Amino acid sequence: MNKVEVLIEALPYIKKFAGKTFVIKFGGSIMENEKSKLAFIEDVALLKLVGINVVIVHGGGKKITEMLTNMNIPVQFKNGLRVTDKATVEIVEMVLSGKINKEITGELCKHGLNAIGISGRDSNLLKAQKVYAYEGNSKVDIGFVGEICKVNKNLVNDLIKDGYVPVISPVAEDEEGNIFNVNADYVAESISSAINAEKLILLSDIKGLYKDINDEETFISNIKVNDVRELIRQGAIDGGMIPKMECCIKAIEEGTKDVHLIDGRIKHSLLIEVFTHAGNGTMIRW
């Protein structure tokens, strides 16, 4: 009966989201955990089989660092951004658009999905412009690190229309053909906004938002954009969570209906969040 009740609870959500598009950012330590990764692949397969379109954007920072270390290339960060010289960006592209992208694509194909792995450089999917880090008021050049300024939404929509699950690596080019490493959260946000996705889901190794990170009782399951801004102003959201929240706010302001933060370490957390009343992460809405 418990299994039947779960299916009945899921039914209205399946009806509501059939034909809609979810953009999912897959990242964090869950990419290194085989059980978590398998659960994610199974969740995506089920979403697709009940008629929900899925676009995946993946990260891969740990694998990049491992490869750079093995090749004796210095690993540096400024304000959380990887310092990316010419040698580093070539490794970034090799790891993200090669090994990681094809592993995810292959696993999805094993589950009967028409997954297709592409880079942000393919068919001008993503155009980037250079960004800088800051130390105080001083601008610091960190090399080939960019932000998205243009998305070829027609390519994404065409792939979705033809029944594919696009798996996108966060590598882009500028107008001169220079390659840039781009934060996967912001790539997912840019794509989600461009195609007016139903949901942007950031799946990583954090549960979601808290009013007090040290008090589990203050966990926030549902919050509006203006309330997120207020938590930032109060200092309840700080550090590395601020750019992540700014990314979520931007997604909603630019056309995404809802944004979800989900802990991918919890088995089948994606399905729990989407198909149950309570969910298990934080939903941010207008």
N, C-alpha and C positions, 0 to 999 in steps of 0.2 A: 504493500500500500504506500509506503514511503516513496518508492520509485514512481508510482502512478501520480502521487500528489505533486512531485517535482515536475513531471511532464505537464500536468494540468496548469501548474503555476507558470510554466514557460510558454504555454500556448498563446496567450495574448501578445507576448513580446515577439514571438515568431511571426504572428500575423502583422504586427505593427512594423517590424523591420524588414520584412521580405521585400526585396527589390531596392533597398536602401544600401548605402556604401559606408563601411567603416574603414578608417585609416588607422593602422595599428603600428606603433613604434615598438620594436622588439629589441631590448637591450639590457644592460646590467649584468650581474653575475649569473642570472638565469640562463644566459647563452652558454655558460660553461658547465651547467648542470644537466646531464643527459635526461634525467627524469622530468625536470621542469621543461626542457626543450621539447620532449616528446608530448607532454601534456598540452603545450602550446600548439604544436602541429595538429594534434587531435581536435583541439578546440576550433582552430581555423577551418579544418575539414568539415566539422559539424555546422559551423556558421554558413559556409558556402553551400552545403547540401540542403539547408533549409531556406535558401534563396537570398542570403545576404552577400553582397559584394564586398570583397576584402582587398585592401591594398596594404602591403607590409613595407615598412621602412626599418632597416636594421642598423644597429651600431656595431661596435667591435673594437673598442679602445684597448681592452686587455690583450687581445691577440696582436694588435699593432705594437703595443709596448714590448711584448714578448719577441716579436720578430726584429724590432729595432735593437733590442738588447743582444739578441743572438748575432746580429750583424755588426755589433760594436758601434752603433750609431747613437749618439747622445740623446737622452730623453729629457725634455724640458717642458715645463708648463708655466704660463703667466696668467694669473687670475682665472685658473681653471681651463685655459685654452692651451692646446698643444702647440708648442713652437714647431713650425713645419717648414723646413728649408726644402730645397729642390730634391735632395736625396730622400728625405723623409716622406714627402708627398708621393713619391713613386712607390714607396713601401706601403703607404696608406692605401693607395689605389689597388695595389696587388692583393693586399689582405682583404679589403672590403669587397671589391668588385669581383675578386677571384674566389678564394677559398670559402669565405663566410657566405657570400651570396649564393654560390652554387650548392653548398651544403643545405641551406634552408630550402632552396628551390627543389633540390632532389628529394628531400624528405616529404615535401608537400605532394610531389608527383607520385611518390610511393603510396600515398593515400587517395590516389585517383583524381587529384586536382590538376587542372591545366595551369600550373605555375610557370611563370617566366621571369628569370632573373635579369635585371637591367641596371645599368649605372645611370647616374644623373647626367652623364655625358652622352648617352645614347639618344639619338634623334633630337638633340637639344632639349632633353627633358627638363634640365635645371640649369639656369644661368646664375652665376654668382658674382659678387663684387667683394673686394678685399675688406677685411675688418682688422682693427688694431686692438691690442690690450692697453690698459692704462695703469700707470703707477703714480698715484696721486693725480696731479693734473697733466702728467707727462704721457704722451702717446708713444706706445712701444710697438715696433714692427715685429710681428711674430711669423712673418713669412706667408706661406700659401694657405691661409685660413680665411674662409669666406662666409658670406651670408647670402641667402637666396633672394634674387631680385626679379626673377621671372620663371614661371612654370609652364611647360607645354601641356596644358590641361587636355588638349585634344588627343594627345597620345594616351594619356591615362584613361580618358573616357572611352577611347576606341578599344583598348585592351579589355576594359571591364565589359563593354558591350559584346565583345567576342568571347566572353566567358573565361578570360584569364584571371589569375591572381598575380598581379605584378609584385615582385620582390625587388625593392629598390635600395641600392647602396648609396650612401650620402656623399658622393663625390660629384663635383660640378665643374663647369668651365666658365671663364669670363668671355667677353666678346673677342678677346685676342687669342683665345685658345689656351690660356693658362689654366692648369688644374688646381682645384681648391678642395681642401678638407672642410666639411661643413658639419656642424653639430646635428646629430640625427633627430633630436627633438624638433629643431627648427625646420629641418627638411620635411618631417611629417606634418608639421603645422602648415607649412607653405603649400604642400600638396592638398591637404585637407581643406584649406581655405579656398584654393583655386577651383576645386570641384564641388564645393559646398557640401561636404560630407555630412552624413547624419551624426557620426561620432568620430572624434579623435581619441584614441585610447593609447596612453603611455604606459607600457608594460615594462616594469623594471624590478628593482629589489627594494622598493619602498612601498609601504602600505597606502600612504596617502597623506592628507593634511591633519595636523593637530593644532589646537589652540595652545597647548603646551606639550612639546615633544617628549617631555619626561613623564607625562601623565597619560596613560592609555585611555582613561575615562574621557579625555578631551578630544578623542578622535572625531573627525568631521566626515560624515558620509555624503552630505549634500550641501552645496554652498553656491551662492550667487557671486558673480564677477565683482560687484561693488564691495561685498564682504571680504573677498580675497584681498582687494586693494587696502581695505581697512586693517586686515591682519598684517600686511606688509608695513603699513604706516606705524602700527603699534610695536613692531619688532617681533611679533609672534612667528612670522615667516622671515627667515634671514639666510645669510650665506648662499650656498648653492641652490637653495630652493627658490630664491627670488627670480633668477632668470628662467627657471622652469615654469613658475607661475606666470611670468610675463609672456612666456610662449603660449600658455593655455589661454590667457586673456586675449592675446592677439588672434588666436584661432577663432574664438567666438565672435570677436568684433568683426572679423573678415569673412564670416559665412558658415563656420562649423556650428552645428546645433548644440551639441554637448561635448564636454571633454571629461575623460575619466583617467584617474591615476590608480593603477592596480599593481598589487604585489604578485609578480609572476612566480615567486617561490612557493606560493600556495597552489596546490594541484588543481587545475581546471578553474583558476580564478577568473579567467576571461568569461567562461560560461556562467559562472555564479553572478558576476557583475551584470551581465547583459540580460539574463533570463530569470532572475529572482527579484522579489520585491525588495529585500533587504540589501542585496549586493554585498560586496566585501571591500570596496575601495572608496575613493572620493569622486563624486560627480560634480563638475563645475558647469553652471548654466547661466544664461542671461538673466 
